[in-house]
């Protein structure tokens, strides 16, 4: 029975505090700006430029993975607990760009700051 309780605690979702969620919404920007570069291994490096010169950076092998990693880096930087992230939404490239980010990010998006909007 003790093992069952341990397993249930591991998989149980943490409760959402409505007041804390409301407060966390104020920490999250409406739009994030991301500078994307190709790295030496063929993957991508991204820097979120919203945060007053702080180095909020991440890397990934594919465009889709990079978008996920940018969101994770932003929420980690803002110190937003995991259980609130899905309620706050995630940032995505504009709809006309998303399909192009499938596996490889086209060169026209590299070395430029791109704005990601909340989804």
Secondary structure, DSSP 4 states (H G I P E B T S, - for coil): -HHHHHHHHHHSPPPPPHHHHHHHHHHS-SEEEEEEEE-TTSSEEEEE--STT--EEEEESSHHHHHHHHHHHHHHHTT--HHHHHHH--EE--HHHHGGGSSS--GGGTTSEEEEEE-
